[in-house]
């Protein structure tokens, strides 16, 4: 479902990944089975523990686009958060058109909000086993009001959101595309993207998504724990966290306990349901940059934990040497952004396409 289905040619795609702490702006070109990173910016939108308001973030993004000399007005982006729902359900066999037109009448999808007030999309999963007369369907939905933060940043920068994906699906796309030369589909594995305010979890099995979850733990809580323990500023604590200052280790371990506990619970649920064992955990996101985190998670999760590089299969030769070095150092930050771009190489795996009133122009009404 995530592999290349046909030869693709996409010139200068613009990706805007609006994270809590960092906004990533990328331009990518995809031709056939090759992807090239033309330019990028990683923008820190938190200062002194406070996040910039939407207008300020849009202004920074707009300036970056001007600095990159981009003329593309259409952007690809993604949503994340507790209110974003991803479900794999059994439904009667029908065409994709019939499925999309019938979604709002389905009452057993277990979506905890009015589907008529949501951004929603779906995809038939033809390779997933299903009961006789049924088919597996992946459904993604998010309340319109909760999508506002991301869409307003994009529109405020003078851009039009052409496609809106879901972070947990983009995470799978990034790995399936970026690690296609080394991945092994015979055993299930977990993808854990540790962001600033939340962690995306996607478990893959035999090339298919087995479980998706959003966990409300992230790097900001780690920094706040360090700042409180050392009685220092947020910015000082952030710097100590990244460089692996020995005095912060115990605070990082303390802050990681709720996250590692939630991950173990998720693994146990998947393993008991599927009768298989998740042996490998691939981590990415800003949390993967914390020195010593791999060893800590290995002990807490009782699994093999690895940091992976979403740029492994990406051509970055057009960048200056200094930029390439900085890019590789920060590559875990770009995982979701790259996955958004990789989503262009296959049918949308759960992209939420804004309707006309949301997706075109700068007005929400």
N, C-alpha and C positions, 0 to 999 in steps of 0.2 A: 504493500500500500504506500510505502514511502520511496520506492525505487523509481528510476527513470522509466517512463512509459513510452516516450517518443523523443525525437531530437528537438531540443528546445533552443530558441534564440531570444534572449532578453537583453536589450541594450540599456545600460545605465539605470538599473532599478535603484530606487531610493528607499532605504529602510530606516524607520524611526522606531527605536525600542525605548519606550518611556518607562524607565525603572524608578524606584523610589529615590535612590541616591545618584544613579548615573543615567543619563540619556545617551544612547548610542546612535550615531548617525553614520550610515554606511552607504556607499554606492557600489553596486555589484553588476557584473556582466556575466551572463550565462550563455554559452554557445555549445550546443550539443551536450557533451558530458563534462565540460570544463567550466569552472567558475573562477572569476577573477575579482579580487577586491581592488577597486580603483582608488578609493580614498575613504577616510574614516575620521570621526571625532568621538572621544569619550568625554562627556561633559558632566562635571560634578555639580549637582543641584542642591547640595546640603552644605550649609555653613554654620558652625557653632551649634550643630544638632538640630537646626531648623531648615526645613525644606523651602525652597523658593516657591512663590505662588505661581499659578499657571501662566499668567501673563509674562512673568520674568523668564520662565522656562522657554516659552514660545519665542521670546526675543532672542535668547541665547541660541536656540536652534536655528532661527532665521539668519542670525549673523554667521553661524557656522556654514550654512548652505551658501551664503554669499561668498564667504572665504573660499569655499570649495568650488566656486564658479559653476554651480549647478543651475540648470534651467528646467529640470523636471518638476512639474507641479503635482504629480501623483505620487503618493507614498504608501508603502506597506507598513503595517504596524501590528500590535498584538495586545491582548488583554490578559490580566491576571487578577487573582483575588478570590476571597472566600465565596463571593457571589457568582463567580464563573463556574458553570456546571458542565461537566463532560460525562456523558453516559454512553454505555454500550448496551443496547437492548435488543430483544427479539421482536420482530414485527412481521406481519404477513407479507409475502412476496409481492412486490409491485415495482413499477419503474421509479427512477429517481424523481421525475416530474410529479408523479402521483404522490410519492412520499412527501415531498416538500409542500405540496398543496394540502396534505392531510394532517400535517404536524399540529396545527392549532386546534384540531378536533380530538387529538389523542389525550386521554385523561389519565393514562397509566405510565407516564414518562417520569414521574417523581421529580418534577421540576418545581422548586418551592417558591415560584412567583408566577405572575400572569404572563403566559407565553406571548400574549398579544401586546405586551408592553416590554418586549425583549428583542434583542438582536439574536437571531437563531439561524443555524445552518446544520446540515446533516450530510452523511455520506454512507452509502451502502458498502459493507465490508465483505466482498465476495469470497475471500479465502478463509473467513472465520466459520467454523462448524456451527450449525444451527439446527433446531428441531425441524422435523419434516413439515413443509409448508410455510416455514419461517425463514427469515434472513436476519443477519446481524447488521445493526445500524449504529453508527456513531453519531451522537447528537451533541452539539455544543450550544450553549445559550448563556446570555448575560443580560441583566436588566439594563434598559437603555440609560437610566440615570447613573448607573455605576460605570458605564462606558464613557461618560462625559469627560472625565479627567484626561484620559488618553486622547480622545478625539479632539478636545478643545486645544490641547497642546499642538497637535498636528495642524489643525485649522488656523490657530493663532500664528503659526509660522508661515501662513500663506499657502498651505498645501491642501490637497484634497485626498482624503483616505480612500484609496482604491480597494484595499483588502485589509480586513482586520482578523488576525489569527488569534489563537489561544496559546498561552505560553507553554502549557504542558504538552501540546501537540508540536509546537515549534521545537521544543527540546528533543522530542523523538526524531523530527525531521533532521535536526542538526547532527545527531549521532548517526542515523541511518545513512545520511549522505556523506558526512565528513569522515566517518570511520569505516566506510564500506570495504576497505582493503584489509581490515584487521578484525572486524567483528565476527563473532561466532554465534549463529542463531540456534545452536542445538540446546543451549541452556538459557533459562531466564536471567536477566540482569536488570539492575536498577540504575536509572539516571536521576541524579539529585543535583538540582541547580539551586545554589544557596545565594539568594538575593539579599537586599538590604532589609526588607520588611517581611518577606515570606520565602519559603522554599518550595520549589516545584519538584514533584516526584512523579516519574513515569516508569513503570515496569514493563519491559519488553519481553516477549516470548515468541520464538519462531517467527521473527520479523513482524509481529503484530503487537499492538498495545494491549496489555493485560490489566493495567490499573493506572489511574491518574488521580493525583491528589494535590491539593494546595495546603501547605502547613504554615501556620502563622508564626513562624520563627525565622529570624534573619540577622544579618550582621549588625544592624543598628542596636538591637538588644544586647549583642555582645559588647559593643562599644560603650553603651550606657552602663553595663555592669562593671566594666573596667574603670570608667570615669568615676563611678560611685566608690569603688573599692580603693582607688588611688587618690581620690579627691583632686582630680585634675579636670581640665576642660574636655569637651567632647572631641575637639580636633586633636588634642594631645593624645587622648585615648585611642583615637582612630589610627594615628601614626604608630603608636606602640603596638597595636594589634597587628598591623600589617608587617612590621619589621620583625615581629616575634620577640619582643623584649621579654627576657626571662621573668620579670616581675608580674607580667600579665597572664602567664600561663594558667595559674589556678583560677583566675576569673573567667578566662575563655572556657575552660573545662566546666566550670559551674554553669555558664550561660548555655553551653551546648547540651546539657543533660536533657532538657525538655524536648529538644529537636531529635536527639538520638533515640529517646524513648518513643516518640511518635513514629519515627522511621521503623523501629523494630516492630511496633504494633502493626504497621502497614504491611511489612514483609510477612509477619505471621499470618495475617488475614489472607494475603494472596497465596501463600504456600499451603495453608490448610484448605483453601478452596480449590486449588489446582493440583495439589499432590506433588509439587515440585519444589526445589530449593533454589533460592536466589543467592548465588555465591559471590558474584562480582557487583560492586557498586562504583559507578563512575561519577565523580563529582565535578562540578563546574560552578560558575558564578563567582561573585566577589569573595564568598566564603572560602573558596578553594585557594585563594591567595594567602590565607593565614598560615604562617609557618607552624608546622607541627600538627595541623588539623588531620592529616591523613593517618598518622599514627594513633591519634586519639580516637578517631572514628573506627579504626580497625579493632581497637580494644572494646569499644562500646557496642558495635554492631556484630562482632564475631564473623566478619566477612572480609574478603579482599577488597580494599578501597584504593581506587586509582584516580588521579587527576588526568583528564584527557584534553586534547587540543582541538577545538572546533575548526581550526585553520589548517589542519593536517593535509587536506586535499584541495586547498585553495591557493591559487596563484597570487602571490604578493610581490612579485619581482618588479612591478612598476613603481613601488614605493622607494623612497630614499633609504639608505642603509640604517640611519639613525631611527627612522620611523618603523622599519621592519623589526628592529631590536625591541623597541618599546611595545610594539604590537604583540610580539610573541610573549613578552613578559606579562601582558594583560589579557592574553587570549581568552581565559575563562570568563571574563566579563562580556565577551561577545557571543556567547553560546546562543542565547535566545534570538539575538539580532540575525545571526547567520542562519538559524533555523527558519526565521521568517522569509529570508531570501531563498533558501533551499526549497521552501514550499511551492515555489514557482516551477520546480522541476517535475512535479507530480500533481495529479488531481488534488484539490483542496481536501486535506485530511480532517479539517474541522474549522475552516476559515469562516468567520462570521462576516458576511458581506452586508454592510449598512444599506438600508433601503434608500431610495432617492432623497427623502427628507433628511437623512443623516449623512449620507455618503457624498453628496455633491454640494459644492459651494461652502461658504463659511457660516451659514446660518443653520441653526438647529430646528427651526420651524419653517 
